[in-house]
Amino acid sequence: MNNFKDTYNTYYKLVYRLAFKFLGNHDNAADITQDVFLHLYSQLNQKGEVHNTKAWLYKVTSNLCITFHNKTKRITRPEYEKPAADEADNEKNIEIVEALKKMNKRDRILLTLYSENISYKKMAEITGIKFTSIGKTLSRSLKKLKHEMEK
């Protein structure tokens, strides 16, 4: 998909949803989404194409969210907003977002990618965790999430 407009229209919601799940704030998610597509535009202008657009967008979104989180946690820990009606319309999703905000960034990003049905191979590429460790690390993250939700 070399056409920027088509790529934007196809993947905007996916990128926004990933950023919101990671950051828990609509304004910050919108800012990250804008930055992701600025990176994409620049990449397309420089190289003319992006191989495996969806994976590229996940990786850039994850990296920008991690960078943003690292910068803001030094200033203040961001408060998670209640998801908008179209993002989560039931109490269970709200509980998950609340539990995620208490987890460390590695667990949060793994669980977010898992919720987006990303393969273990792509999770390894995005996070830098060894492919052979993704399953066990994700399993531990899921247990932590379950523990947080039971509190």
C-alpha positions as CSV (number, residue, x, y, z in Angstrom):
1,M,0.0,0.0,0.0
2,N,2.0,2.9,-1.3
3,N,-0.7,5.5,-1.3
4,F,-0.5,7.5,1.9
5,K,-4.2,8.5,1.9
6,D,-5.3,4.9,1.5
7,T,-3.0,3.7,4.3
8,Y,-4.1,6.5,6.6
9,N,-7.8,5.6,6.0
10,T,-7.2,1.9,6.4
11,Y,-5.0,2.0,9.6
12,Y,-6.0,5.2,11.5
13,K,-8.4,3.5,13.9
14,L,-5.9,0.6,14.5
15,V,-3.1,3.0,15.3
16,Y,-5.3,5.2,17.5
17,R,-6.7,2.2,19.4
18,L,-3.2,0.8,20.1
19,A,-2.0,4.2,21.3
20,F,-5.0,4.6,23.5
21,K,-4.7,1.2,25.0
22,F,-1.1,1.9,25.9
23,L,-1.5,5.5,27.1
24,G,-5.1,5.5,28.3
25,N,-5.6,9.1,27.3
26,H,-7.5,10.3,24.2
27,D,-5.5,13.4,23.6
28,N,-2.2,11.7,23.9
29,A,-3.4,8.8,21.7
30,A,-4.4,11.3,19.1
31,D,-1.0,13.1,19.3
32,I,0.8,9.8,18.9
33,T,-1.4,8.7,16.0
34,Q,-0.6,12.0,14.2
35,D,3.2,11.4,14.9
36,V,3.0,7.9,13.5
37,F,1.5,9.0,10.3
38,L,4.0,11.9,10.0
39,H,6.7,9.2,10.3
40,L,4.9,7.2,7.6
41,Y,4.7,10.1,5.3
42,S,8.3,10.9,5.7
43,Q,9.3,7.2,5.2
44,L,7.2,7.1,2.0
45,N,8.8,10.3,0.7
46,Q,12.3,9.0,1.4
47,K,12.1,5.4,0.4
48,G,8.9,5.3,-1.6
49,E,7.4,2.3,0.2
50,V,7.1,0.5,3.5
51,H,7.2,-3.3,3.6
52,N,4.5,-4.9,5.7
53,T,2.7,-1.7,6.5
54,K,0.7,-3.0,9.4
55,A,3.7,-4.4,11.3
56,W,5.7,-1.2,10.6
57,L,2.8,0.9,12.0
58,Y,2.6,-1.3,15.1
59,K,6.3,-1.0,15.7
60,V,6.4,2.8,15.3
61,T,3.3,3.3,17.4
62,S,4.7,1.1,20.2
63,N,8.1,2.9,20.1
64,L,6.5,6.3,20.2
65,C,4.2,5.3,23.1
66,I,7.1,4.0,25.0
67,T,9.1,7.1,24.4
68,F,6.2,9.3,25.4
69,H,5.5,7.2,28.5
70,N,9.2,7.5,29.6
71,K,9.2,11.2,29.1
72,T,5.9,11.9,30.9
73,K,6.5,9.5,33.9
74,R,9.4,11.7,34.9
75,I,7.1,14.7,35.0
76,T,3.9,13.1,36.3
77,R,2.1,9.8,35.9
78,P,-0.7,10.2,33.3
79,E,-4.2,9.6,34.5
80,Y,-6.2,7.2,32.4
81,E,-9.5,8.4,31.1
82,K,-12.6,6.4,30.8
83,P,-12.7,5.0,27.3
84,A,-15.1,6.7,24.9
85,A,-18.3,4.8,24.2
86,D,-17.0,3.5,20.8
87,E,-13.8,2.4,22.5
88,A,-15.3,0.4,25.3
89,D,-18.9,0.2,26.1
90,N,-18.9,-2.2,29.0
91,E,-17.6,-2.3,32.5
92,K,-15.1,-5.1,31.8
93,N,-13.1,-3.1,29.3
94,I,-12.9,-0.2,31.7
95,E,-11.6,-2.6,34.4
96,I,-9.0,-3.9,32.0
97,V,-7.8,-0.3,31.2
98,E,-7.6,0.4,34.9
99,A,-5.6,-2.7,35.6
100,L,-3.3,-2.0,32.7
101,K,-2.4,1.4,34.0
102,K,-0.9,-0.2,37.1
103,M,1.4,-2.5,35.1
104,N,4.9,-1.8,33.8
105,K,5.5,-0.7,30.3
106,R,6.8,-4.0,29.0
107,D,3.7,-5.9,30.3
108,R,1.4,-3.2,29.1
109,I,2.8,-3.2,25.5
110,L,2.8,-7.0,25.3
111,L,-0.8,-7.2,26.5
112,T,-1.9,-4.5,24.2
113,L,-0.2,-6.2,21.2
114,Y,-1.8,-9.5,22.3
115,S,-5.2,-7.9,22.5
116,E,-4.7,-6.8,18.8
117,N,-3.9,-10.5,17.8
118,I,-0.3,-9.7,16.9
119,S,1.8,-12.8,16.3
120,Y,4.6,-13.7,18.7
121,K,7.1,-13.1,16.0
122,K,5.9,-9.6,15.4
123,M,5.7,-9.0,19.2
124,A,9.4,-9.9,19.4
125,E,10.2,-7.5,16.6
126,I,8.3,-4.7,18.1
127,T,9.4,-5.1,21.7
128,G,12.9,-6.4,21.2
129,I,12.2,-9.4,23.5
130,K,13.6,-12.7,22.1
131,F,11.0,-14.7,20.2
132,T,11.7,-17.7,22.3
133,S,10.8,-15.7,25.4
134,I,7.6,-14.0,24.2
135,G,5.3,-16.9,25.2
136,K,6.6,-17.1,28.8
137,T,6.8,-13.3,29.2
138,L,3.3,-12.9,27.9
139,S,2.0,-15.6,30.2
140,R,3.5,-13.8,33.2
141,S,2.0,-10.5,32.0
142,L,-1.5,-12.1,31.7
143,K,-1.1,-13.5,35.2
144,K,-0.2,-10.1,36.5
145,L,-3.2,-8.6,34.7
146,K,-5.5,-11.2,36.2
147,H,-4.1,-10.5,39.6
148,E,-4.6,-6.7,39.2
149,M,-8.2,-7.2,38.1
150,E,-8.9,-9.4,41.1
151,K,-7.8,-6.7,43.5
